[in-house]
Amino acid sequence: MNEGMKTIIYPIKDLAQATTLYAKLLGTEPVTDEPYYVGFKVGGQDVGLDPNGHRQGMTGPLGYWHVDDIKKSLTELLSAGAQTVQEVRDVGGGKLIAAVKDADGNPIGLIQSP
């Protein structure tokens, strides 16, 4: 089952500066504030700041579709012509992410909560 796109992650270089900027933009303080990730929740949306994103190949914000079975969803997208950008990996606490790109190079993120 697909629950929609509820998470967007921004690759950033200056975590402190980006945290201040997004706190002002979103009108709220982060719910997660770690050296490796800062996360906000606003209007049912998760907004994340990833200071390692550029090194991991992110070239801009990446929207993540929330799915029940990430491996099944990934297999279905690949069989429909998508190309793997990032294999399934655990980012902590059992949360799994993966990314593909469509035929036009548009990134598609997948996320499965534990």
Rosetta silent file (secondary structure, phi, psi, omega in degrees, C-alpha in Angstrom):
SEQUENCE: MNEGMKTIIYPIKDLAQATTLYAKLLGTEPVTDEPYYVGFKVGGQDVGLDPNGHRQGMTGPLGYWHVDDIKKSLTELLSAGAQTVQEVRDVGGGKLIAAVKDADGNPIGLIQSP
SCORE:     score description
SCORE:     0.000 S_00000001
   1 L     0.000  142.487  179.759    0.000    0.000    0.000 S_00000001
   2 E  -107.867  123.678 -178.360    1.182    3.496   -0.805 S_00000001
   3 E   -95.635    5.617  179.636    0.410    6.169    1.796 S_00000001
   4 E    96.040  174.984  179.480    1.492    9.067   -0.402 S_00000001
   5 E   -89.238  108.420 -176.076    4.491   11.358   -0.394 S_00000001
   6 E  -120.882    0.194 -178.544    4.844   12.534    3.186 S_00000001
   7 E  -133.952  135.695  172.738    8.592   13.068    3.520 S_00000001
   8 E  -132.016  131.722 -178.354   10.981   15.373    1.713 S_00000001
   9 E  -115.382  131.390  177.887   14.709   15.428    2.421 S_00000001
  10 E  -106.258  126.354  171.737   16.970   18.340    1.500 S_00000001
  11 E   -75.997  130.403 -178.093   20.715   17.800    1.069 S_00000001
  12 L  -134.135  160.836  179.851   22.438   20.669    2.854 S_00000001
  13 L  -104.730  -38.936 -178.866   26.004   21.734    3.581 S_00000001
  14 L  -111.217   97.953 -173.491   25.664   23.969    6.648 S_00000001
  15 H   -62.096  -42.922 -178.371   23.397   22.141    9.098 S_00000001
  16 H   -64.031  -46.181 -179.451   23.170   24.964   11.655 S_00000001
  17 H   -64.749  -43.734 -179.662   22.300   27.597    9.056 S_00000001
  18 H   -65.552  -38.195  178.236   19.787   25.323    7.316 S_00000001
  19 H   -60.809  -45.064  178.262   18.156   24.422   10.640 S_00000001
  20 H   -61.744  -46.815 -178.908   17.626   28.104   11.432 S_00000001
  21 H   -61.254  -49.380 -176.823   16.260   28.817    7.953 S_00000001
  22 H   -71.287  -30.268  174.121   13.822   25.877    7.881 S_00000001
  23 H   -62.096  -41.196  177.457   12.656   26.542   11.452 S_00000001
  24 H   -67.603  -46.466 -179.649   11.688   30.051   10.311 S_00000001
  25 H   -59.216  -46.372 -173.893   10.101   28.786    7.080 S_00000001
  26 H   -86.717  -14.677  179.121    8.097   26.057    8.803 S_00000001
  27 L    70.459   29.350 -179.165    7.295   28.031   11.963 S_00000001
  28 L  -154.142  160.073  175.781    8.399   25.231   14.262 S_00000001
  29 L   -88.124  158.812  179.919   11.448   23.775   15.954 S_00000001
  30 L   -64.624  148.825  172.024   12.912   20.414   14.883 S_00000001
  31 L   -92.059  -21.121  174.305   11.574   17.190   16.371 S_00000001
  32 E  -130.511  127.556 -178.543   14.917   15.518   15.624 S_00000001
  33 E  -139.106   87.377 -177.445   18.146   17.481   15.947 S_00000001
  34 E  -122.940  160.293  179.288   21.222   15.317   15.467 S_00000001
  35 L   -62.471  -21.518 -177.140   24.588   15.976   13.758 S_00000001
  36 L  -101.920   -7.322 -176.652   23.610   13.538   10.978 S_00000001
  37 E  -172.904  136.216  172.032   19.964   14.655   10.450 S_00000001
  38 E  -122.987  129.521 -177.107   17.517   17.368   11.464 S_00000001
  39 E  -126.349  141.572  177.424   13.822   16.644   11.052 S_00000001
  40 E  -120.678  153.303  171.326   10.690   18.755   11.259 S_00000001
  41 E  -124.485  126.263  178.661    7.002   17.787   11.291 S_00000001
  42 E  -151.672  127.056  177.888    4.484   20.239    9.916 S_00000001
  43 L    56.246   38.006 -179.045    0.997   19.681    8.529 S_00000001
  44 L    75.865    7.483 -178.241    1.415   15.898    8.377 S_00000001
  45 E  -111.611  139.041  171.796    4.634   16.327    6.407 S_00000001
  46 E   -98.342  128.448  177.389    8.155   15.314    7.448 S_00000001
  47 E  -120.559  120.695 -176.949   10.867   17.715    6.294 S_00000001
  48 E  -117.917  150.099  175.803   14.443   16.527    6.763 S_00000001
  49 E  -117.359  121.296 -175.850   17.855   18.127    6.408 S_00000001
  50 E  -116.067  105.969  179.738   20.671   15.737    5.478 S_00000001
  51 L   -70.891   -8.182  177.708   24.222   17.091    5.823 S_00000001
  52 L  -104.616    0.312 -174.670   25.514   13.959    4.061 S_00000001
  53 L   -58.833  -44.873 -179.422   23.084   14.142    1.151 S_00000001
  54 L   -62.060  -40.956  179.397   25.419   15.769   -1.367 S_00000001
  55 L   -67.158  -22.333  179.601   28.121   13.157   -0.662 S_00000001
  56 L   -93.817    9.020  174.597   25.515   10.443   -1.235 S_00000001
  57 L    94.994    2.840  177.730   24.677   11.818   -4.676 S_00000001
  58 L   -71.254  131.284  179.544   21.619   13.926   -3.880 S_00000001
  59 L  -107.322   -4.615  179.563   21.457   16.887   -6.240 S_00000001
  60 L  -176.808 -174.254 -179.885   18.336   18.465   -4.745 S_00000001
  61 L   -58.808  147.272  179.444   15.339   17.725   -2.536 S_00000001
  62 E  -128.579  120.562  176.396   14.009   14.174   -2.696 S_00000001
  63 E   -83.779  139.020 -179.677   10.393   13.296   -1.994 S_00000001
  64 E  -114.324  126.237  174.860    9.760    9.940   -0.342 S_00000001
  65 E   -86.145  128.437 -179.926    6.644    7.868   -0.950 S_00000001
  66 E   -83.747  121.331 -177.014    5.586    5.950    2.169 S_00000001
  67 E  -126.890  156.797  178.779    5.034    2.285    1.346 S_00000001
  68 L   -79.830  -34.959 -176.084    4.189   -0.823    3.356 S_00000001
  69 L  -132.483   94.631 -173.542    6.647   -3.138    1.578 S_00000001
  70 H   -64.364  -37.791 -179.140    9.703   -1.315    0.254 S_00000001
  71 H   -66.948  -41.189  177.774   11.272   -4.361   -1.384 S_00000001
  72 H   -65.449  -45.638  179.808    8.081   -5.176   -3.292 S_00000001
  73 H   -61.564  -41.793  178.790    7.618   -1.538   -4.323 S_00000001
  74 H   -62.362  -45.896  178.859   11.234   -1.313   -5.469 S_00000001
  75 H   -59.494  -43.211 -179.899   10.911   -4.506   -7.519 S_00000001
  76 H   -64.542  -41.798  179.075    7.719   -3.220   -9.167 S_00000001
  77 H   -65.991  -41.934  179.153    9.312    0.120  -10.078 S_00000001
  78 H   -63.842  -39.148  179.322   12.409   -1.567  -11.497 S_00000001
  79 H   -70.919  -19.190  177.857   10.264   -3.904  -13.594 S_00000001
  80 L   -92.126    4.638  174.208    8.400   -0.835  -14.902 S_00000001
  81 L   111.169   -1.441  177.417   11.651    0.732  -16.145 S_00000001
  82 L   -70.075  159.367  175.797   13.052    2.632  -13.146 S_00000001
  83 E  -117.869  140.846 -179.375   16.779    2.530  -12.418 S_00000001
  84 E   -68.012  131.359  172.122   18.255    2.043   -8.956 S_00000001
  85 E  -106.409  -41.796  178.831   19.834    5.102   -7.392 S_00000001
  86 E  -144.771  123.766  176.751   20.091    3.734   -3.836 S_00000001
  87 E   -64.132  164.768  177.269   19.463    0.193   -2.674 S_00000001
  88 E   -60.412  131.207  175.647   17.271   -0.425    0.377 S_00000001
  89 E  -146.210  150.626  177.997   19.076    0.578    3.562 S_00000001
  90 E   -85.024  125.058  179.974   18.193    1.010    7.216 S_00000001
  91 L  -103.375   11.935  176.344   18.638    4.608    8.350 S_00000001
  92 L   122.884  137.596  176.637   18.011    3.834   12.003 S_00000001
  93 L    65.269   19.954 -179.845   15.319    2.301   14.142 S_00000001
  94 L    85.177    0.791  176.957   14.227   -0.042   11.381 S_00000001
  95 L   -76.124  126.292 -177.554   13.229    2.755    8.995 S_00000001
  96 E  -109.169  140.417  174.969   14.129    1.695    5.451 S_00000001
  97 E  -132.323  157.971  174.436   14.752    3.954    2.458 S_00000001
  98 E  -156.597  164.252  177.606   15.590    3.425   -1.207 S_00000001
  99 E  -146.757  145.629  175.685   15.634    5.586   -4.330 S_00000001
 100 E  -133.112  174.606  170.444   15.194    5.091   -8.054 S_00000001
 101 E  -131.727  148.065  178.580   14.951    7.366  -11.059 S_00000001
 102 L   -82.898 -177.195 -175.918   12.444    7.261  -13.864 S_00000001
 103 L   -62.276  -21.698  179.179   13.295    7.272  -17.572 S_00000001
 104 L   -95.130    3.833  178.429   13.619   11.072  -17.509 S_00000001
 105 L    87.526    6.621  179.081   16.038   11.027  -14.576 S_00000001
 106 L   -75.274  130.218 -178.884   13.504   12.200  -11.970 S_00000001
 107 E   -77.038  144.860  176.300   14.287   10.819   -8.516 S_00000001
 108 E  -132.084  118.450  178.079   11.700    8.801   -6.602 S_00000001
 109 E   -97.240  146.384  174.902   12.283    8.012   -2.938 S_00000001
 110 E  -122.773  141.663  178.171   10.663    5.138   -1.054 S_00000001
 111 E  -140.509  138.410  177.559   10.402    4.883    2.713 S_00000001
 112 E  -127.151  122.403  177.808    9.057    2.113    4.952 S_00000001
 113 L   -82.790  152.962 -179.361    8.502    2.748    8.642 S_00000001
 114 L   -65.595    0.000    0.000    9.140   -0.067   11.121 S_00000001
